[in-house]
């Protein structure tokens, strides 16, 4: 009787999310539900179901964890911007309008952003400066993404002028993310109106 053939080993199934992503997700949940002051590396480890040493290895420090949280949220916002540009490959002003509206609508439903901006549960002590006074890397990342997306359009500006225009738009949109002054569609129309005149002004 032939020996029973052993079953071939099943291929390893990769985790749906990386360890770093699970740690960040856990920290975001704790911050929005309990407040940043209640977040500790040990509690994040328990929530993410990893060891405390793993959290330290991935994040370094609690400020490093805060920066990772903000960075992860930024990537979501930038994905929204890229999607908007994809929808308007031949109309830059429409892309700016759509991207601005989409970003502001995304901000309305972002629980972490609300926790930071409203300064509830002591969240402002370490998180708010990452979006305001210490937002240099955030701004540079956002501007770099916008600058790359503009390569597909006939802008009519270059060098320092284009950099100034991008800086203006990004800063204005970020200010409305932090402190909305109207409906997203209305603000987007205003931003697009200004951008159109800057981009199409005679040189």
Secondary structure, 3 states (H helix, E strand, C coil): CCCCCCCCCCCCCCCCCCHHHHHHHHHHHHHHHHCHHHCCHHHHHHHHCCCHHHHHHHHCCHHHHHHHHHHHHHHHHHHHHHHHHHHCCCCHHHHHHHHHHHHHHHHHCCHHHHHHHCCHHHHHHCCHHHHCCCCHHHHHHHHHHHHHHHHHCCCCCCHHHHHHHHHHHHHHHHHHHHCCCCCHHHHHHHHHHHHHHHHCCCC
